[in-house]
Amino acid sequence: MRVFVTGATGFIGSAVVRELIEGGHEVLGLCRSDEKAAVLAAMGAEVHRGALEDLDSLKDGAARSDGVIHLAFNHYFSKFAANCEDDRRVIKALGSVLVGSERPLIVTSGTGMTNTAPGQPATEDGLTIGSDVIPRAASEEAAAAVAAEGVNVSVVRLPQVHDTVRQGLVTAAIETCRANGVCVYVGAGANRWPAAHVLDVARLYRLAFDAAEKGARYHAVAEGGVAMRDIAEAIGRRLNLPVKSIAPDEAQEYFGWLAMFVGRDMPASSERTRQKLGWRPIGPGLIADLEQLNVPGS
């Protein structure tokens, strides 16, 4: 099948493109620059010139394909809420082309969008938080809206996706550690973040696309919860920096925008995902990748 992939040259997107091609699919990858177009072509994908802001280009890419995997998202936190509303519009545009067909649309979200009892892991069928509470939930609200119009849409929720170069929000924490010369965690550091290796995540997207199950929600979670103290200590060992605890009211000064996340306990389960798709993550864990962190100059 021909799969239209947005975010095709990104960290996760490029892994998904390779996984799809190795799995026998053709890929039409969204791209806006000559440099990225060359990268896509080298991977064996067809280039579709366009941008997230150009909704007509998105509709054209979807119309030319047998299904869509939507990975692109603007992660600039200075206008995070606006970016989330932009994603709502993108999903609506993609869905408008797929109405009434069986062609799948996979929307990307995060495990933090699922409302859970304190200390309990987020599950695939848990209630979702509204965008009035967490703006990123706009993506799942948009998925529900296009589903109501007859689109075969499913959702993949991501944890901290990692290899030895990038690790989701942990990458921002690493940059903060370097800038401050010390690695910190909040309180006892017992709060947990779920994680998965990027190649395992890419495989899950392919399995989800092939399954094309209407209304499905998948959690790309290999490790249900890695303690923040363990994360900070692993970073400290790799960067040869001291590690210490800080009080919750010190987090904003140290972490800046990241402070809204670093103290949150966000465990998540992927039990139902594994049962449905036969997904078995095999990549290294988050701490293992942090121990082998690619440090420039090392």
N, C-alpha and C positions, 0 to 999 in steps of 0.2 A: 504494500500500500504506500501511497505517497502521503507523508506527514508534514504538515506545515508547523514549524517550530519557531516561536518567538524567543528571543534571548538565546539564540542558537550559538553564539560565540562567547557566552558567559561561562563562568566557572562550572556551573551545573549543566548548562545548556550544551556546551561542547562535549561533555561526557555523554549526555543523552543522545546527541547526534551520532556519535560513534557507536553507541549501543544499538540504536535503531538500524543503522546501516549494516552492522555485523549481524543483526537479526533478520536481514533480508528486506528491510523497508527502503524506500527512497525518501530523501529528506529535502524539503524546500525550506531553507533557512532565512529568516528575516535579517536584513543587514542594511546599514546605512552608509558605510564607508568603504572605500577601495581596499584599505588594509584588511578589514574584517572579511570582505568578500573573498580575498585571496586565501585567508585562513579557512573559510568554509569550503571553498573549492578544493583545497588541498585535502580536506577530510572526505571528499567524495560527495558533497552535498550540492544541490542546485541553489543558486543565490536568488533571493527575492528582495529587490531593493525597496526600502521603505522605512518607516519609523513608527513608534507607538503613537506619536502625535498625528500621524496621517491615517485616519480611520479607513479611508478608501483603500489604501495599500494593504491594510490588514484584511479587509473584506475580500480583496482580490486574491490574496494568498490563501485564505480559507476556501474560497470558491474553486481554486485550482487543485485542491487536495482532498484526500479521503478522510481526513481528520486533522485535529489541531492539538498540539501541546503548547500551552501558554506558560512560559517561564519568565518572560521579561518583566522587570519591575524597577522603577526608579527608587533607589535606596537612600537618596539624600534626605537625612532626617531633619534638615532645616525647614523643609516643607512636606513633612511626612503625610499629614492629613490630606493635603491637596493631591499628592501622588497616589494615595489610596483611592480617591475619587476618580482620578484619571484611569486607574485600573478597572474601576467599575464600568467606565465608558468603553474601555477596550474590550472587556468581556461581552458587553452588550453588542458591540459591533461584530465581533467574531461569531457570536451566537446567532445573529440575525441572518447569517448566510447558511447556517446549519439547521434552521427550523424545519421540522417535519421529515428530517432524514435520520438515518441511523449512524451517520458519521459522528465519531466521538469528539468531544471537546474536553480536554483535561485542564483544569484550572489549578493554579498553585496557591497554597495558603500556608499557615503555620500551625504547629501543634498547640501553640498558645491561644488559639482561637476557640478552644473547647473549654467550656466552663466545668470545673471539677471541684469536688470538696477538698478543703485544705489537706495536703499530704497525700492525696490520691492521684493516680496517674490519669492523664487525659486519655479518653478512649474515642474510637472512631465514631461511635453513635452518641457521644455526649452532646449536651446542649451547647450551641455556639453562642459566644459573646457578641453583642451587637456592635456596629460600627460607632455608635454613640459612646461606647466605652473604650473599645480598641479600634482605631480607624482602619487597621488592616483587615478587619472582618468585612469590609466592603466587598472584597473579592468573593467571599462565600455568599454574601447577600446577592451579588450579581449572578453567581452561578445558579442560585435558587430561582432568580427571576427568569433567566433564559430557559431553565428546566420547565418552568410553568408554561412557557410558550411552545414547548415541544422539542427542546434540544436535548440530545443525549450527552449530558454533562456529568463528569465526576470530578472529585477534588483530591489532590495529593497534598497532604500537610507535611511540611518540612520541620526537622529539628535543627541543630547546629550541624551543618554539612561540612565535612573536613577532608583534607589530605595533609601533607606536610607543608603546604604553602598557604592554604586558606582554611579557615575554620568558622565561618559564619560570624556571629557576634564576638566569638573568642578572639578573632583577628583584631577587632577594635580594642579589646582588653589588652592584648599583647602590645599594641602601639602605645597605649596608655602606660603600661609598665615601663617600656623603654623611655618614654618621655619623662617619667617621674623617678626612674632609677630604683623602683621598688615594686614588687607584686603584692597586691592586697586582695583580701576577700572580706565580705561583710559579716560581722558577728562571728559565729562559729564556723561559717562557711559550709554549713550542712545543706543549704538549698541546692537543688539539682537541676541540671539542664540535660535534655535528651540529645542524642547525637547519632550520626551515621556517616560512614565513609561515602565519598562522592560516587564511586563506582557502583556501590550497592544501591544508592539512590537512583542512579541512571537506569539500572536494571529494573527497579520497581516501576519507573515511568513506562518502560517498554511493556512490562507485564500488564500494567493498568490499561495502556492503549490497546493491547491485543484483546484484553477481556471486554472492553467497551461496555461495562455494566452501568446502566443508567442509575444516577443518584448515588453511586458508590463514594465512600470516603475512605481514603487510605492514609495510614501513618507510616512515613519512611523512617522508622525508628529502629536502630540496631541496639543502642544502649538506652534503657528507659530513663536513666538519670545519673549523671556524673556530678559528684559533689564539687561545688565551686572551690572549696579549699584544695581539693586534689588538682583541679585545673590550675589554680594559682601556683601551687608548689611545683607542678610539672613545668610551667613557664619559667619559674624562678630557677630551677635546675638548668634548663636549657640556655637561658640568658645569663646565668651566673649572677642573679640579682637576689637581694634579701626578700623574704616573704613575711607579711604581717597581717593581722586582723585590724579592721577599722570599724568604728561605730556606724550604724545606719545613717546618722545625721552628717557623717563625713563623706558619704558616697558621692553626693552631688559635686562637691569641690574636687574630688579626685577623678571621677569618671566623666563628668559633664553629662551629655545626652544619654550615655550608656547607663547612668545611675538608675533609670527607670526599670532596667532589666536585671542588674547584677545581684540584687537581693531577693529576686523572685524564685520561688520553688516551683518548677515547671516540669515535673516528671510526666512521661507519656508512655502509653502501651501501643504495641503494633500486633497484638495477638490476633485480632480479627483479620488484619491485612495479610498476615502470614498464612492464615487458614484459607482465605479466599484465593490468593494468588500463588501460593506455594513459594513465596519469597523467603529466602534464607540468606541474610547478610553474612558475608564471609570476610569483609575487609578488616583492617586493623582498627582498634578502638581509638577514641579521641586522645586519651593519655598517651598511647603508643605513638600516635602521630605527633603530639606535642614534644615527646622525648626526642623525636627525629626532626624537629622543626627546622625548616630551611631558613637559616639565618644568613643574610648577606654578609659576605666577607669571612664566613667561618670555614 
